[in-house]
Amino acid sequence: MRRRKIYGWGYEDEILTAEENQELEAKWGPYFGVDQFEPRPAPTLDEIELRKPRVTPPGSLSSICSTELYDRAFHSYGTSLRDSIRAFQRDFTNPPDVVAYPNTENDIHALMDWCGDESIALTPFGGGTSVVDGVEPPKDGYKGSLSLDMANFNKVVEIDETSLAARIQGGIKGLDLEAQLKPHGLTMRHYMQSYALSTFGGWIATRSSGHFATVYTHIDDMVENIRTVTPEGVIESRRLPGSGAGPSPDRMILGSEGSLGIITEAWTRVHRRPTHRASASVLFDDFYTAAEAVRTISQAGLHPANCRVVDETETQVAGAGDGTQSMLALSFESAHHPVDHWLTLALECCADHGGHPIPEADETARRGGAAGKYRNYFIRLPFHRDFMTPRAILGETFETAITWDRLPEFHAKVVAETEAAVRDVTGGKAYVTCRFTHIYPDGPAPYFTWRGLGRWDSMLDQHAEIRKRAGDIVNELGGTVTHHHAVGRLHRPWYDQQRPDLFADAYTAAKQRLDPNGIMNPGMIVG
Ligand SMILES: Cc1cc2nc3c(=O)[nH]c(=O)nc-3n(C[C@H](O)[C@H](O)[C@H](O)COP(=O)(O)OP(=O)(O)OC[C@H]3O[C@@H](n4cnc5c(N)ncnc54)[C@H](O)[C@@H]3O)c2cc1C
């Protein structure tokens, strides 16, 4: 069976090509003034010694539990920069004691009973693509820790082609989900950047956002019901297209990050596969006029599937521009009707704000042009960390949302403060870029990326300091701590300031009712 890397994105056989390494070397060496990087080697299993398991599963659970070195090392972390730094530095000091692979809900109940009886922290594990310390066990307070991997809940169970909906198990990865829907001419199109490795249950647990820039953005707006196994029993909501019956049970589970129970399955809306598409790339001399153009598009009731504004620096870093212009990648799609007219209208909005569409001939069937280059860069980006971390290059992202009226000041201050933080902490060059991943009529979801050259022995502290300053400024200016990366442990300091205290008390009371022994993913959301 193909194994995932223990130190980064993808499978063990998915590594950067020699050509990619050369290109990255040629890009980042001169930028940071380094003649020759001296990369640290990636960690291998035989170098890793884990603490002995502190707990042993009872015989009745042993067939679904593992204490193998690989299983425990892989389930120690998610896929964030912090995780990659710790893995490259061979720091596996807090692995789960046991990894379980349940096959049925009864297995999950039995695992929960064991954890409750023995004071073992239980961390649900979907695809392990968390970038917010969401899947690592708590450091203390428990006799042991269990990572519960949902890999065997991997099926599309039922399809309702009349209503265009599907009942899907929580542990299925995006790639497998799409493969199982495809023979029915259906798709979920929840193409988040991590969709290949992340899971349906993980998406619900973290309130993920996918491919659609407008309308069907959050998973919240797709699920019809959710089935969750908690230590105190099952919560399953009625499957409905909509309901005004009191507070929604689904809304309590969405974003609960494993703190209340395990999402074993849900019904979700699906779509017919699109057959009509129209797309264009538009250049703007100024990021804020590009923002004005997409505000107009969104408020005009045009609903592009993709509406990604990328600022001039990020366009350049991606090899898709010369650093003087921002780019808007715009596309419409439908399984039902031609969408060229919609694109024409959106391009008129762009023209009103000085946007110049890149002539189609220059886009050379999209793949070779600016949008195509950006797309290829975007797809390979998660692998670039395998180049960056061992060379002490700090490369991190954070995302938020803000209303249009506050955007210019918010954007300018967040970029300036983050750039200053990277310079102060690393003492060297830094840059911060921004793109909009999702667009609402009342505001965008800006996604920031920063880079600087760190010091190998203090990368974790450097990252924490920069992250703190970036988080503080977003919070101070009224943005959200996260638009779609979830809270985890990483975002807790700002989440605790953002959410009302009384709400936290109410959530804690709900958690106590569902999880009286406090075993479910401790430290997430409350506590
Ligand atoms: C390169 C990269 C790109 C990304 N791009 C996006 C993006 O475009 N959009 C986006 O929204 N996010 C993105 N993310 C973040 C991440 O992929 C999402 O948070 C995703 O939803 C996590 O799913 P997962 O299955 O990997 O969950 P995990 O990482 O395994 O878990 C995440 C959290 O959910 C809990 N959990 C997992 N499964 C269950 C379950 N069945 N029941 C209860 N709790 C559960 C875990 O305990 C944990 O707290 C990206 C991450 C990476 C590394």
PDBQT file of the ligand as one rigid body, heavy atoms in Angstrom, charges set to zero:
ROOT
HETATM    1  C1  LIG A 601      -1.847  22.156   0.959  1.00  0.00    +0.000 C 
HETATM    2  C2  LIG A 601      -3.113  22.388   1.711  1.00  0.00    +0.000 A 
HETATM    3  C3  LIG A 601      -4.152  23.051   1.087  1.00  0.00    +0.000 A 
HETATM    4  C4  LIG A 601      -5.345  23.285   1.763  1.00  0.00    +0.000 A 
HETATM    5  N1  LIG A 601      -6.357  23.897   1.092  1.00  0.00    +0.000 NA
HETATM    6  C5  LIG A 601      -7.549  24.065   1.700  1.00  0.00    +0.000 A 
HETATM    7  C6  LIG A 601      -8.640  24.642   0.987  1.00  0.00    +0.000 A 
HETATM    8  O1  LIG A 601      -8.536  24.967  -0.200  1.00  0.00    +0.000 OA
HETATM    9  N2  LIG A 601      -9.809  24.793   1.642  1.00  0.00    +0.000 N 
HETATM   10  C7  LIG A 601      -9.963  24.401   2.943  1.00  0.00    +0.000 A 
HETATM   11  O2  LIG A 601     -11.043  24.542   3.472  1.00  0.00    +0.000 OA
HETATM   12  N3  LIG A 601      -8.930  23.869   3.645  1.00  0.00    +0.000 NA
HETATM   13  C8  LIG A 601      -7.744  23.665   3.062  1.00  0.00    +0.000 A 
HETATM   14  N4  LIG A 601      -6.705  23.082   3.761  1.00  0.00    +0.000 N 
HETATM   15  C9  LIG A 601      -6.897  22.682   5.164  1.00  0.00    +0.000 C 
HETATM   16  C10 LIG A 601      -7.397  21.220   5.358  1.00  0.00    +0.000 C 
HETATM   17  O3  LIG A 601      -7.184  20.472   4.189  1.00  0.00    +0.000 OA
HETATM   18  C11 LIG A 601      -8.868  21.232   5.741  1.00  0.00    +0.000 C 
HETATM   19  O4  LIG A 601      -8.999  21.714   7.061  1.00  0.00    +0.000 OA
HETATM   20  C12 LIG A 601      -9.573  19.859   5.616  1.00  0.00    +0.000 C 
HETATM   21  O5  LIG A 601     -10.955  20.046   5.722  1.00  0.00    +0.000 OA
HETATM   22  C13 LIG A 601      -9.128  18.851   6.642  1.00  0.00    +0.000 C 
HETATM   23  O6  LIG A 601      -9.653  17.594   6.263  1.00  0.00    +0.000 OA
HETATM   24  P1  LIG A 601      -8.935  16.255   6.725  1.00  0.00    +0.000 P 
HETATM   25  O7  LIG A 601      -9.782  15.106   6.314  1.00  0.00    +0.000 OA
HETATM   26  O8  LIG A 601      -7.531  16.215   6.261  1.00  0.00    +0.000 OA
HETATM   27  O9  LIG A 601      -9.008  16.415   8.304  1.00  0.00    +0.000 OA
HETATM   28  P2  LIG A 601      -7.861  16.202   9.370  1.00  0.00    +0.000 P 
HETATM   29  O10 LIG A 601      -6.698  17.056   9.088  1.00  0.00    +0.000 OA
HETATM   30  O11 LIG A 601      -7.610  14.750   9.535  1.00  0.00    +0.000 OA
HETATM   31  O12 LIG A 601      -8.624  16.750  10.661  1.00  0.00    +0.000 OA
HETATM   32  C14 LIG A 601      -8.964  18.107  10.773  1.00  0.00    +0.000 C 
HETATM   33  C15 LIG A 601      -9.836  18.278  12.037  1.00  0.00    +0.000 C 
HETATM   34  O13 LIG A 601     -11.086  17.622  11.863  1.00  0.00    +0.000 OA
HETATM   35  C16 LIG A 601     -11.241  16.552  12.797  1.00  0.00    +0.000 C 
HETATM   36  N5  LIG A 601     -11.836  15.444  12.046  1.00  0.00    +0.000 N 
HETATM   37  C17 LIG A 601     -11.367  14.853  10.933  1.00  0.00    +0.000 A 
HETATM   38  N6  LIG A 601     -12.221  13.920  10.493  1.00  0.00    +0.000 NA
HETATM   39  C18 LIG A 601     -13.259  13.910  11.362  1.00  0.00    +0.000 A 
HETATM   40  C19 LIG A 601     -14.470  13.165  11.458  1.00  0.00    +0.000 A 
HETATM   41  N7  LIG A 601     -14.812  12.218  10.569  1.00  0.00    +0.000 N 
HETATM   42  N8  LIG A 601     -15.298  13.435  12.497  1.00  0.00    +0.000 NA
HETATM   43  C20 LIG A 601     -15.005  14.385  13.414  1.00  0.00    +0.000 A 
HETATM   44  N9  LIG A 601     -13.871  15.115  13.363  1.00  0.00    +0.000 NA
HETATM   45  C21 LIG A 601     -13.016  14.879  12.348  1.00  0.00    +0.000 A 
HETATM   46  C22 LIG A 601      -9.856  16.272  13.326  1.00  0.00    +0.000 C 
HETATM   47  O14 LIG A 601      -9.874  15.746  14.631  1.00  0.00    +0.000 OA
HETATM   48  C23 LIG A 601      -9.222  17.651  13.263  1.00  0.00    +0.000 C 
HETATM   49  O15 LIG A 601      -9.584  18.408  14.380  1.00  0.00    +0.000 OA
HETATM   50  C24 LIG A 601      -5.501  22.850   3.113  1.00  0.00    +0.000 A 
HETATM   51  C25 LIG A 601      -4.448  22.158   3.728  1.00  0.00    +0.000 A 
HETATM   52  C26 LIG A 601      -3.270  21.924   3.042  1.00  0.00    +0.000 A 
HETATM   53  C27 LIG A 601      -2.171  21.169   3.720  1.00  0.00    +0.000 C 
ENDROOT
TORSDOF 0
